[in-house]
């Protein structure tokens, strides 16, 4: 493992970014987007702390 100089170098942060993108993509399209207008903002907002911290 290389030297960590920035938080973006952390594997956990990189995976959180990938998960965030996947959730946004899944909630933006298809049946989920139609069914769950109320749940989508809650789900997306729950991802923010994992990426920010």
C-alpha positions, -999 to 999 in steps of 0.1 A, spaced: 0 0 0 13 34 -9 16 64 13 -17 82 21 -14 119 16 -50 129 11 -83 114 22 -91 106 -14 -62 80 -12 -81 60 13 -97 28 -1 -127 33 22 -134 68 8 -130 55 -28 -155 27 -22 -180 52 -5 -178 73 -37 -186 42 -58 -215 33 -36 -228 68 -37 -228 68 -75 -244 34 -77 -272 45 -53 -278 77 -72 -280 58 -105 -303 32 -91 -327 58 -76 -327 81 -107 -341 55 -131 -364 26 -134 -392 14 -111 -375 26 -79 -376 62 -92 -413 59 -99 -423 41 -67 -403 58 -41 -403 96 -45 -404 100 -7 -377 74 1 -351 86 -25 -341 118 -7 -337 100 26 -316 73 10 -294 98 -8 -290 119 23 -279 89 43 -249 85 20 -235 120 26 -220 114 60 -201 83 47 -185 104 20 -179 136 40 -163 118 70 
